[in-house]
Amino acid sequence: VQLQASGGGPVQVGGSLRLSCAASGLTFSNYAVGWFRQAPGKERDFVAVIRRSGTGGRIYYDDSVKGRFTIARDNTKNTVYLQMSSLKPEDTAVYYCAADSRLILSSIRSPEQYDYWGQGTQVTVSS
């Protein structure tokens, strides 16, 4: 199984970026895919998740990104996207995507619950 995160880069405050997480080696529609981020010296924090299609593909966001970020999946392309808008300096971090086939609602924010991880993509928001 491989997850490949991409799309990060430098962006100005208020700008937008779209991250992609391309998966291979798994039946993609059977997996929940989440985004986490980790700033220097901090823990890896939950950003958003889209659950597997069998559970209705429900979506959850951390409060810090609600209304600014949008997660979506394209099962035909084995890819999950994170559209980020109105970016703030505090959004600066390495963003990771992760996948899990058995994710339960109470565990969506816990990195240890996810089986597979991508390599991360850096997002830097500056004024």
C-alpha positions in Angstrom: 0.0 0.0 0.0 1.2 3.5 -0.9 -0.1 6.9 -0.2 1.4 9.8 -2.0 0.6 13.3 -0.7 1.3 16.3 -2.9 0.3 19.8 -3.6 2.0 21.6 -0.8 4.1 24.7 -1.1 4.4 28.4 0.0 1.3 30.5 -0.1 0.4 33.9 1.2 -2.1 34.5 4.0 -5.6 34.3 2.6 -4.5 32.1 -0.3 -5.5 28.7 -1.3 -3.9 25.3 -2.0 -5.2 21.9 -3.0 -3.5 18.9 -1.6 -3.9 15.5 -3.1 -3.5 12.0 -1.7 -3.1 9.3 -4.3 -3.4 5.7 -3.1 -2.3 2.4 -4.6 -2.3 -1.2 -3.5 -5.7 -1.1 -1.8 -9.4 -1.2 -2.6 -9.6 2.6 -2.1 -13.4 2.9 -1.7 -13.1 0.6 1.4 -10.9 3.0 3.2 -11.4 6.1 5.2 -8.8 8.7 4.4 -7.8 11.5 6.7 -5.5 14.5 6.7 -3.3 15.4 9.7 -0.8 18.1 10.1 2.3 18.5 12.2 4.0 21.8 12.9 7.6 21.9 14.2 7.8 20.8 17.8 4.1 19.9 18.0 2.0 16.7 17.8 0.4 15.4 14.7 -3.1 16.9 14.7 -6.3 15.8 13.0 -7.5 18.0 10.2 -10.3 16.2 8.3 -11.5 12.8 7.3 -13.7 11.3 4.7 -15.0 7.9 5.7 -15.2 5.0 3.3 -18.1 4.8 0.8 -19.7 1.9 2.7 -20.4 4.3 5.6 -21.8 7.0 3.4 -18.5 8.8 2.9 -19.3 11.1 5.9 -16.9 14.0 6.5 -15.6 15.4 9.7 -13.4 18.5 10.2 -11.4 19.9 13.1 -13.0 23.1 14.3 -9.9 25.0 13.3 -10.4 24.4 9.6 -14.2 24.1 9.4 -15.5 26.5 6.7 -12.1 26.9 5.2 -11.0 23.4 4.2 -12.9 20.9 2.1 -12.1 17.2 1.8 -13.4 15.2 -1.1 -12.6 11.8 -2.7 -12.6 10.5 -6.2 -12.8 6.7 -6.0 -12.2 6.4 -9.8 -8.8 8.0 -9.3 -8.0 6.5 -5.9 -7.4 10.1 -4.7 -8.6 12.3 -1.8 -8.3 16.0 -2.0 -8.0 18.7 0.6 -9.0 22.1 -0.7 -7.6 24.7 1.6 -8.8 28.3 1.5 -8.4 31.5 3.6 -5.1 30.1 4.8 -3.6 31.4 8.0 0.0 31.4 9.3 -1.1 28.8 11.9 -2.0 26.4 9.1 1.8 26.1 8.4 2.7 22.5 8.9 3.6 19.2 7.1 0.4 17.7 6.0 0.0 13.9 6.0 -2.7 11.7 4.6 -3.6 8.4 6.2 -6.0 5.6 5.4 -7.8 3.0 7.5 -10.3 0.3 6.6 -11.9 -0.1 10.0 -12.0 3.5 11.3 -14.7 4.1 13.9 -16.2 7.5 14.7 -14.7 7.7 18.1 -11.2 7.2 16.7 -11.1 9.6 13.7 -8.8 12.1 15.5 -6.3 9.5 16.6 -3.3 9.1 14.4 -2.5 5.6 15.8 -5.8 4.3 14.5 -4.8 4.7 10.8 -2.9 1.9 9.2 -1.2 3.6 6.3 0.5 7.0 5.9 1.8 9.1 3.1 5.1 10.9 3.3 3.8 14.4 4.0 3.8 17.6 2.1 4.9 21.0 3.5 2.5 23.9 3.5 4.0 27.3 4.5 1.7 30.3 4.9 3.3 33.6 5.2 2.2 37.3 5.2 
